[in-house]
Amino acid sequence: MARRKHHNVYVIELSKDVLFESKFKRCNPAYQDGKPCVYVGMTGLDPDVRFDKHKAGIQANSYVLKYGLRLLPDLYEGFNPMAYEKAREMEVEIGIDLREAGFGVWQA
């Protein structure tokens, strides 16, 4: 029996203040001024629910907790939902694509 496709990738816009975090800056040497800073993740939940959990401090990424502004559905909605393995792959691919476009990117 095939498993239900219920995993999602998501992208959260981070405040530009994240650029003052040396670890974030160090991991994004090709960041282009003026481009967004984002967090890319994957979840078995609806991305809105996952974002709310990040902001509430529940299994939260520290950058999202402190700097998370909003979801950017235009960057991920067309991919969802998908199987777990595909979501894992897509999370990495989206991060690579956004970094190549000059975004500041963080992935857990």
N, CA, C and O atoms as a MOPAC input file, in Angstrom:
PM7 MOZYME 1SCF
protein

 N      0.84200 1    -1.17400 1     0.00000 1
 C      0.00000 1     0.00000 1     0.00000 1
 C      0.89300 1     1.24500 1     0.00000 1
 O      1.83500 1     1.33900 1     0.78700 1
 N      0.59500 1     2.18500 1    -0.87400 1
 C      1.38600 1     3.41400 1    -0.97900 1
 C      1.12700 1     4.31800 1     0.22200 1
 O      0.00900 1     4.40200 1     0.72900 1
 N      2.17800 1     4.98300 1     0.65700 1
 C      2.03500 1     5.91900 1     1.78100 1
 C      1.40700 1     7.21000 1     1.28400 1
 O      1.62800 1     7.62300 1     0.14600 1
 N      0.64500 1     7.82400 1     2.12300 1
 C     -0.00800 1     9.07900 1     1.78400 1
 C      1.02100 1    10.20000 1     1.68600 1
 O      1.92400 1    10.30800 1     2.51600 1
 N      0.86900 1    11.02000 1     0.66800 1
 C      1.77800 1    12.15900 1     0.49300 1
 C      1.26100 1    13.31100 1     1.33800 1
 O      0.30100 1    13.98600 1     0.96600 1
 N      1.90400 1    13.53000 1     2.47900 1
 C      1.42500 1    14.59700 1     3.35900 1
 C      2.54900 1    15.48100 1     3.90000 1
 O      2.32300 1    16.26900 1     4.81900 1
 N      3.73900 1    15.36100 1     3.35200 1
 C      4.83300 1    16.21200 1     3.80400 1
 C      4.91700 1    17.47000 1     2.94600 1
 O      4.57200 1    17.47000 1     1.76500 1
 N      5.38000 1    18.52400 1     3.57200 1
 C      5.45100 1    19.81900 1     2.90500 1
 C      6.81500 1    20.46300 1     3.12400 1
 O      7.43900 1    20.29200 1     4.17100 1
 N      7.25900 1    21.19500 1     2.12800 1
 C      8.40300 1    22.08000 1     2.30000 1
 C      7.83000 1    23.47300 1     2.54000 1
 O      6.69700 1    23.76000 1     2.15200 1
 N      8.61200 1    24.33000 1     3.17700 1
 C      8.14900 1    25.69500 1     3.43400 1
 C      9.34300 1    26.63200 1     3.50200 1
 O     10.46800 1    26.21500 1     3.77300 1
 N      9.07400 1    27.90700 1     3.25100 1
 C     10.10500 1    28.94300 1     3.29600 1
 C      9.57700 1    30.07800 1     4.15000 1
 O      8.47000 1    30.57200 1     3.93200 1
 N     10.37800 1    30.48800 1     5.12600 1
 C     10.01200 1    31.57900 1     6.03300 1
 C     10.96400 1    32.74300 1     5.80400 1
 O     12.18300 1    32.57200 1     5.80800 1
 N     10.40400 1    33.91100 1     5.60800 1
 C     11.23000 1    35.11600 1     5.49700 1
 C     11.74200 1    35.49100 1     6.88000 1
 O     10.99300 1    35.49100 1     7.85800 1
 N     13.02900 1    35.81000 1     6.94500 1
 C     13.65800 1    36.24900 1     8.19300 1
 C     13.96700 1    37.73400 1     8.10400 1
 O     14.25400 1    38.25600 1     7.02700 1
 N     13.90500 1    38.39900 1     9.23000 1
 C     14.29400 1    39.80400 1     9.30400 1
 C     15.75700 1    39.93800 1     8.89000 1
 O     16.56500 1    39.04100 1     9.13100 1
 N     16.08700 1    41.05900 1     8.27000 1
 C     17.47300 1    41.31500 1     7.87000 1
 C     18.40400 1    41.37500 1     9.08500 1
 O     19.62200 1    41.27200 1     8.93400 1
 N     17.84600 1    41.53800 1    10.27600 1
 C     18.66400 1    41.55200 1    11.49200 1
 C     19.42000 1    40.24200 1    11.69100 1
 O     20.40800 1    40.20600 1    12.42500 1
 N     18.96600 1    39.16000 1    11.04300 1
 C     19.66800 1    37.88300 1    11.14300 1
 C     21.08400 1    38.00100 1    10.57600 1
 O     21.95800 1    37.20200 1    10.91500 1
 N     21.31000 1    38.98700 1     9.72300 1
 C     22.64200 1    39.18300 1     9.14400 1
 C     23.67200 1    39.62500 1    10.18600 1
 O     24.87200 1    39.58500 1     9.91800 1
 N     23.21700 1    40.04400 1    11.36800 1
 C     24.13800 1    40.38400 1    12.45200 1
 C     24.60400 1    39.14200 1    13.21000 1
 O     25.49700 1    39.23100 1    14.05300 1
 N     24.01000 1    37.99200 1    12.91800 1
 C     24.41400 1    36.72800 1    13.52600 1
 C     25.61500 1    36.19700 1    12.74000 1
 O     25.49700 1    35.88400 1    11.55500 1
 N     26.75500 1    36.09900 1    13.39300 1
 C     27.97900 1    35.72300 1    12.67600 1
 C     27.87900 1    34.34100 1    12.02800 1
 O     28.40600 1    34.14300 1    10.93300 1
 N     27.22700 1    33.40100 1    12.66700 1
 C     27.10100 1    32.06200 1    12.10300 1
 C     26.26200 1    32.08700 1    10.82200 1
 O     26.60200 1    31.42200 1     9.84200 1
 N     25.17900 1    32.84500 1    10.83100 1
 C     24.34000 1    32.96100 1     9.63600 1
 C     25.13000 1    33.61200 1     8.50000 1
 O     25.11100 1    33.14200 1     7.36200 1
 N     25.80700 1    34.67800 1     8.82300 1
 C     26.59800 1    35.40600 1     7.82200 1
 C     27.71300 1    34.51800 1     7.25700 1
 O     27.96000 1    34.51400 1     6.05100 1
 N     28.36800 1    33.78400 1     8.11700 1
 C     29.45900 1    32.89800 1     7.69700 1
 C     28.96400 1    31.79000 1     6.76300 1
 O     29.69000 1    31.37500 1     5.85900 1
 N     27.74600 1    31.31300 1     6.97100 1
 C     27.17500 1    30.24200 1     6.14400 1
 C     26.59300 1    30.75900 1     4.83200 1
 O     26.12000 1    29.97400 1     4.00900 1
 N     26.62500 1    32.06600 1     4.63700 1
 C     26.07200 1    32.66800 1     3.42400 1
 C     27.06200 1    33.65800 1     2.80900 1
 O     26.74900 1    34.84200 1     2.67900 1
 N     28.24400 1    33.19100 1     2.43500 1
 C     29.26800 1    34.10500 1     1.91000 1
 C     28.88700 1    34.76400 1     0.58300 1
 O     29.43000 1    35.81600 1     0.24600 1
 N     27.96600 1    34.16900 1    -0.17400 1
 C     27.56200 1    34.72800 1    -1.46700 1
 C     26.27900 1    35.55200 1    -1.36700 1
 O     25.67500 1    35.89200 1    -2.38400 1
 N     25.86200 1    35.87300 1    -0.13100 1
 C     24.64600 1    36.67200 1     0.04400 1
 C     24.78700 1    38.00600 1    -0.68300 1
 O     25.82000 1    38.66800 1    -0.58700 1
 N     23.73900 1    38.39400 1    -1.41400 1
 C     23.72400 1    39.65400 1    -2.15000 1
 C     22.84900 1    40.66000 1    -1.39800 1
 O     21.68600 1    40.38400 1    -1.10400 1
 N     23.41300 1    41.81700 1    -1.09500 1
 C     22.66500 1    42.86400 1    -0.39200 1
 C     21.32800 1    43.11500 1    -1.07300 1
 O     21.24000 1    43.19300 1    -2.29900 1
 N     20.29500 1    43.23800 1    -0.25400 1
 C     18.96900 1    43.51700 1    -0.76200 1
 C     18.11300 1    42.28700 1    -1.00400 1
 O     16.89300 1    42.39900 1    -1.12800 1
 N     18.73600 1    41.10900 1    -1.07500 1
 C     17.97900 1    39.86600 1    -1.26700 1
 C     17.40900 1    39.42000 1     0.07700 1
 O     17.95300 1    39.76900 1     1.12500 1
 N     16.32200 1    38.65600 1     0.05800 1
 C     15.74300 1    38.17900 1     1.31600 1
 C     16.64300 1    37.18500 1     2.04100 1
 O     17.50300 1    36.53800 1     1.44400 1
 N     16.41700 1    37.08700 1     3.33800 1
 C     17.00700 1    36.04400 1     4.16300 1
 C     15.85300 1    35.10500 1     4.52100 1
 O     14.76200 1    35.55600 1     4.87300 1
 N     16.10500 1    33.79300 1     4.42900 1
 C     15.02100 1    32.83900 1     4.61500 1
 C     15.48100 1    31.61800 1     5.39500 1
 O     16.67100 1    31.31700 1     5.48900 1
 N     14.49200 1    30.92900 1     5.94900 1
 C     14.68000 1    29.60900 1     6.54100 1
 C     13.89500 1    28.64300 1     5.66700 1
 O     12.73600 1    28.90700 1     5.34700 1
 N     14.50200 1    27.52900 1     5.27400 1
 C     13.84000 1    26.51000 1     4.46400 1
 C     13.70900 1    25.25500 1     5.30800 1
 O     14.68800 1    24.78100 1     5.88500 1
 N     12.50100 1    24.71900 1     5.37800 1
 C     12.27400 1    23.52600 1     6.17600 1
 C     11.30400 1    22.57300 1     5.51800 1
 O     10.76600 1    22.85000 1     4.44600 1
 N     11.08600 1    21.44000 1     6.17600 1
 C     10.08600 1    20.46700 1     5.73700 1
 C      9.34700 1    19.95700 1     6.95000 1
 O      9.88800 1    19.92900 1     8.05600 1
 N      8.10000 1    19.55200 1     6.73800 1
 C      7.26200 1    19.14200 1     7.84900 1
 C      6.15600 1    18.20700 1     7.38800 1
 O      5.78700 1    18.19400 1     6.21400 1
 N      5.63900 1    17.43600 1     8.31300 1
 C      4.45800 1    16.62700 1     8.06100 1
 C      3.19200 1    17.39400 1     8.39200 1
 O      2.08600 1    16.88300 1     8.22000 1
 N      3.35300 1    18.61700 1     8.86600 1
 C      2.22500 1    19.48700 1     9.22000 1
 C      1.93200 1    20.47200 1     8.08800 1
 O      2.70100 1    20.58000 1     7.13300 1
 N      0.83900 1    21.17100 1     8.20400 1
 C      0.56000 1    22.29000 1     7.31600 1
 C      1.62000 1    23.35600 1     7.60200 1
 O      1.92200 1    23.60000 1     8.77000 1
 N      2.19900 1    24.00400 1     6.57900 1
 C      3.23700 1    25.01400 1     6.83400 1
 C      2.79800 1    26.13600 1     7.78000 1
 O      3.62000 1    26.64300 1     8.54300 1
 N      1.52100 1    26.53400 1     7.74600 1
 C      1.04200 1    27.57500 1     8.66300 1
 C      1.13200 1    27.11200 1    10.11500 1
 O      1.52900 1    27.87300 1    10.99700 1
 N      0.75800 1    25.86300 1    10.34700 1
 C      0.82700 1    25.30800 1    11.70200 1
 C      2.28800 1    25.21600 1    12.14900 1
 O      2.61200 1    25.54100 1    13.29100 1
 N      3.16300 1    24.77600 1    11.25000 1
 C      4.58300 1    24.65500 1    11.60100 1
 C      5.19500 1    26.01300 1    11.91600 1
 O      5.97300 1    26.14300 1    12.86100 1
 N      4.84400 1    27.02700 1    11.12200 1
 C      5.34700 1    28.38100 1    11.39100 1
 C      4.89500 1    28.84500 1    12.77600 1
 O      5.68900 1    29.38900 1    13.54300 1
 N      3.62400 1    28.63000 1    13.08900 1
 C      3.10800 1    29.02600 1    14.40400 1
 C      3.86400 1    28.30900 1    15.52900 1
 O      4.12800 1    28.90500 1    16.57400 1
 N      4.20800 1    27.04900 1    15.32200 1
 C      4.96100 1    26.31000 1    16.34400 1
 C      6.36900 1    26.88900 1    16.51000 1
 O      6.86300 1    27.02500 1    17.62900 1
 N      7.01300 1    27.22900 1    15.38000 1
 C      8.32800 1    27.88400 1    15.47800 1
 C      8.21700 1    29.13900 1    16.34300 1
 O      9.00200 1    29.33600 1    17.27100 1
 N      7.23700 1    29.98300 1    16.03100 1
 C      7.10400 1    31.26500 1    16.72500 1
 C      6.70400 1    31.09300 1    18.19400 1
 O      6.96200 1    31.97100 1    19.01700 1
 N      6.07600 1    29.96200 1    18.51700 1
 C      5.70400 1    29.67600 1    19.90600 1
 C      6.83800 1    29.00200 1    20.67000 1
 O      6.71600 1    28.74900 1    21.86800 1
 N      7.94000 1    28.71200 1    19.98100 1
 C      9.07400 1    28.07300 1    20.63900 1
 C      8.95900 1    26.56900 1    20.73900 1
 O      9.70800 1    25.94800 1    21.49300 1
 N      8.04100 1    25.96100 1    19.99900 1
 C      7.84800 1    24.50800 1    20.02700 1
 C      8.66300 1    23.88300 1    18.90500 1
 O      8.35800 1    24.07900 1    17.72900 1
 N      9.70000 1    23.13000 1    19.26500 1
 C     10.63200 1    22.54100 1    18.29900 1
 C     11.08000 1    23.60600 1    17.29800 1
 O     11.10000 1    23.38000 1    16.08800 1
 N     11.43200 1    24.75200 1    17.82700 1
 C     11.70200 1    25.93000 1    17.01100 1
 C     13.16300 1    26.04900 1    16.61300 1
 O     14.06200 1    25.71500 1    17.38500 1
 N     13.38300 1    26.52500 1    15.41000 1
 C     14.71000 1    26.94600 1    15.00800 1
 C     14.93200 1    28.32100 1    15.62500 1
 O     14.04400 1    29.17300 1    15.57500 1
 N     16.09900 1    28.54200 1    16.20200 1
 C     16.33400 1    29.80000 1    16.92900 1
 C     16.24300 1    31.02700 1    16.01600 1
 O     15.78200 1    32.08300 1    16.45000 1
 N     16.67500 1    30.90000 1    14.76800 1
 C     16.58600 1    32.04700 1    13.85000 1
 C     15.13200 1    32.36300 1    13.50700 1
 O     14.76200 1    33.53200 1    13.39800 1
 N     14.30500 1    31.32700 1    13.33700 1
 C     12.89000 1    31.56600 1    13.04400 1
 C     12.20800 1    32.16000 1    14.26900 1
 O     11.40900 1    33.08900 1    14.15000 1
 N     12.52100 1    31.62900 1    15.43900 1
 C     11.91700 1    32.13100 1    16.67900 1
 C     12.20800 1    33.61900 1    16.85100 1
 O     11.31900 1    34.39900 1    17.19300 1
 N     13.45300 1    34.00300 1    16.61300 1
 C     13.87400 1    35.38100 1    16.84700 1
 C     13.60400 1    36.32000 1    15.66200 1
 O     13.25800 1    37.48400 1    15.85900 1
 N     13.76300 1    35.81400 1    14.43400 1
 C     13.72000 1    36.68500 1    13.25100 1
 C     12.62300 1    36.35600 1    12.24200 1
 O     12.46800 1    37.07200 1    11.25300 1
 N     11.86100 1    35.29000 1    12.47100 1
 C     10.84400 1    34.87900 1    11.50200 1
 C      9.74300 1    35.91900 1    11.33000 1
 O      9.16900 1    36.40000 1    12.30700 1
 N      9.45800 1    36.25700 1    10.07700 1
 C      8.45300 1    37.27100 1     9.77600 1
 C      7.16600 1    36.67600 1     9.21800 1
 O      6.07700 1    36.94500 1     9.72400 1
 N      7.30200 1    35.85800 1     8.16100 1
 C      6.12100 1    35.33000 1     7.48200 1
 C      6.53900 1    34.19900 1     6.55100 1
 O      7.70300 1    34.07500 1     6.16900 1
 N      5.56000 1    33.38700 1     6.20400 1
 C      5.77900 1    32.36600 1     5.19000 1
 C      5.83500 1    33.01500 1     3.81100 1
 O      5.20300 1    34.04500 1     3.57800 1
 N      6.59300 1    32.40900 1     2.89900 1
 C      6.68400 1    32.88100 1     1.51300 1
 C      6.15700 1    31.77000 1     0.59800 1
 O      6.93600 1    31.07800 1    -0.05700 1
 N      4.81400 1    31.60100 1     0.55800 1
 C      4.22800 1    30.47200 1    -0.17100 1
 C      4.52700 1    30.44700 1    -1.66800 1
 O      4.49900 1    29.37300 1    -2.26900 1
 N      4.80700 1    31.57100 1    -2.27700 1
 C      5.13300 1    31.58100 1    -3.70900 1
 C      6.38200 1    30.75600 1    -4.00300 1
 O      6.58000 1    30.31500 1    -5.13500 1
 N      7.22400 1    30.54400 1    -2.99500 1
 C      8.47300 1    29.80700 1    -3.19600 1
 C      8.33800 1    28.30000 1    -2.96200 1
 O      9.28100 1    27.55300 1    -3.22100 1
 N      7.17300 1    27.84200 1    -2.47200 1
 C      7.06000 1    26.41200 1    -2.15700 1
 C      5.71700 1    25.76900 1    -2.44600 1
 O      5.65600 1    24.54900 1    -2.60000 1
 N      4.65000 1    26.52600 1    -2.52400 1
 C      3.31300 1    25.93700 1    -2.59500 1
 C      3.11400 1    24.94700 1    -3.74300 1
 O      2.41100 1    23.94800 1    -3.58700 1
 N      3.72600 1    25.21900 1    -4.88300 1
 C      3.54000 1    24.35200 1    -6.03600 1
 C      4.09900 1    22.95400 1    -5.86600 1
 O      3.77000 1    22.06100 1    -6.64600 1
 N      4.94200 1    22.74300 1    -4.85800 1
 C      5.55500 1    21.44000 1    -4.62600 1
 C      4.75100 1    20.54800 1    -3.68700 1
 O      4.87500 1    19.32400 1    -3.74400 1
 N      3.93600 1    21.13500 1    -2.83100 1
 C      3.26200 1    20.41300 1    -1.74900 1
 C      1.93200 1    19.81900 1    -2.18400 1
 O      1.29700 1    20.34800 1    -3.09600 1
 N      1.49300 1    18.73000 1    -1.55300 1
 C      2.20400 1    17.84400 1    -0.62700 1
 C      3.03300 1    16.81700 1    -1.39300 1
 O      2.90000 1    16.67500 1    -2.60900 1
 N      3.88300 1    16.11100 1    -0.67000 1
 C      4.73200 1    15.09600 1    -1.29500 1
 C      5.11800 1    14.03900 1    -0.26500 1
 O      4.88400 1    14.19800 1     0.93300 1
 N      5.70600 1    12.97300 1    -0.75600 1
 C      6.18200 1    11.90400 1     0.12800 1
 C      7.38700 1    12.41300 1     0.93100 1
 O      8.05600 1    13.36800 1     0.53700 1
 N      7.64200 1    11.75800 1     2.05300 1
 C      8.70500 1    12.17500 1     2.96400 1
 C     10.05700 1    12.31200 1     2.27100 1
 O     10.71000 1    13.34800 1     2.39500 1
 N     10.48100 1    11.29500 1     1.55400 1
 C     11.80200 1    11.34100 1     0.90400 1
 C     11.88700 1    12.47200 1    -0.10600 1
 O     12.91000 1    13.15100 1    -0.19600 1
 N     10.82800 1    12.67900 1    -0.86100 1
 C     10.81100 1    13.76300 1    -1.84900 1
 C     10.88400 1    15.11800 1    -1.13400 1
 O     11.55600 1    16.03200 1    -1.61100 1
 N     10.20400 1    15.25000 1    -0.00300 1
 C     10.24500 1    16.50100 1     0.76200 1
 C     11.65300 1    16.76700 1     1.28200 1
 O     12.11500 1    17.90800 1     1.26100 1
 N     12.33600 1    15.72800 1     1.74500 1
 C     13.72900 1    15.89200 1     2.20900 1
 C     14.61700 1    16.39600 1     1.08100 1
 O     15.42900 1    17.30000 1     1.27800 1
 N     14.46200 1    15.81400 1    -0.08600 1
 C     15.25100 1    16.23300 1    -1.24900 1
 C     14.90200 1    17.66400 1    -1.66800 1
 O     15.78300 1    18.47700 1    -1.94500 1
 N     13.61000 1    17.95000 1    -1.70900 1
 C     13.15100 1    19.26300 1    -2.17000 1
 C     13.60000 1    20.37300 1    -1.22000 1
 O     13.90800 1    21.47800 1    -1.66600 1
 N     13.63900 1    20.09500 1     0.07200 1
 C     14.10900 1    21.08600 1     1.03500 1
 C     15.54100 1    21.51700 1     0.69200 1
 O     15.85600 1    22.70700 1     0.69700 1
 N     16.38800 1    20.55400 1     0.40000 1
 C     17.78300 1    20.84500 1     0.04600 1
 C     17.85100 1    21.58800 1    -1.28900 1
 O     18.58600 1    22.56600 1    -1.41900 1
 N     17.08700 1    21.12600 1    -2.27700 1
 C     17.10300 1    21.75400 1    -3.60300 1
 C     16.66400 1    23.21300 1    -3.54300 1
 O     17.27800 1    24.07700 1    -4.16900 1
 N     15.60600 1    23.48400 1    -2.79300 1
 C     15.12700 1    24.86500 1    -2.67100 1
 C     16.19800 1    25.72500 1    -2.01900 1
 O     16.44800 1    26.84300 1    -2.47100 1
 N     16.83200 1    25.22900 1    -0.97100 1
 C     17.90000 1    25.97200 1    -0.30800 1
 C     19.04700 1    26.29000 1    -1.25800 1
 O     19.55100 1    27.41300 1    -1.27800 1
 N     19.45600 1    25.30200 1    -2.04200 1
 C     20.54000 1    25.51200 1    -3.00700 1
 C     20.13100 1    26.56100 1    -4.04200 1
 O     20.89700 1    27.47700 1    -4.34000 1
 N     18.92800 1    26.42200 1    -4.58400 1
 C     18.45400 1    27.36800 1    -5.60000 1
 C     18.40600 1    28.79900 1    -5.06700 1
 O     18.80800 1    29.73700 1    -5.75500 1
 N     17.91500 1    28.96200 1    -3.84200 1
 C     17.81400 1    30.30500 1    -3.27000 1
 C     19.19700 1    30.87900 1    -2.97100 1
 O     19.42700 1    32.06900 1    -3.18700 1
 N     20.11500 1    30.05700 1    -2.48200 1
 C     21.49800 1    30.52900 1    -2.25600 1
 C     22.12800 1    30.97900 1    -3.56600 1
 O     22.79100 1    32.01500 1    -3.62000 1
 N     21.91900 1    30.19300 1    -4.62500 1
 C     22.46600 1    30.55700 1    -5.93600 1
 C     21.87300 1    31.86000 1    -6.46000 1
 O     22.50100 1    32.56200 1    -7.25300 1
 N     20.65400 1    32.17900 1    -6.01300 1
 C     20.00500 1    33.43800 1    -6.40200 1
 C     20.41600 1    34.60000 1    -5.51600 1
 O     19.93200 1    35.71600 1    -5.70000 1
 N     21.32200 1    34.35200 1    -4.53500 1
 C     21.84700 1    35.41400 1    -3.68900 1
 C     21.12000 1    35.59000 1    -2.36500 1
 O     21.44000 1    36.50700 1    -1.60900 1
 N     20.15000 1    34.73300 1    -2.06900 1
 C     19.43100 1    34.80600 1    -0.79600 1
 C     20.35600 1    34.38400 1     0.34200 1
 O     21.32000 1    33.64800 1     0.13000 1
 N     20.05400 1    34.85700 1     1.54900 1
 C     20.65800 1    34.31700 1     2.75000 1
 C     19.76700 1    33.16100 1     3.19300 1
 O     18.57000 1    33.36400 1     3.39200 1
 N     20.31100 1    31.95700 1     3.35200 1
 C     19.49900 1    30.76200 1     3.60500 1
 C     19.99600 1    30.03000 1     4.84200 1
 O     21.19800 1    29.87600 1     5.05400 1
 N     19.03100 1    29.57600 1     5.66500 1
 C     19.34700 1    28.70100 1     6.77900 1
 C     18.46000 1    27.47500 1     6.67300 1
 O     17.26500 1    27.58000 1     6.40100 1
 N     19.05700 1    26.30900 1     6.89300 1
 C     18.32200 1    25.05300 1     6.93300 1
 C     18.75400 1    24.28100 1     8.16300 1
 O     19.92600 1    24.30300 1     8.54000 1
 N     17.79900 1    23.59100 1     8.79200 1
 C     18.12900 1    22.82000 1     9.99800 1
 C     18.79000 1    21.51100 1     9.63300 1
 O     19.14000 1    20.72900 1    10.51700 1

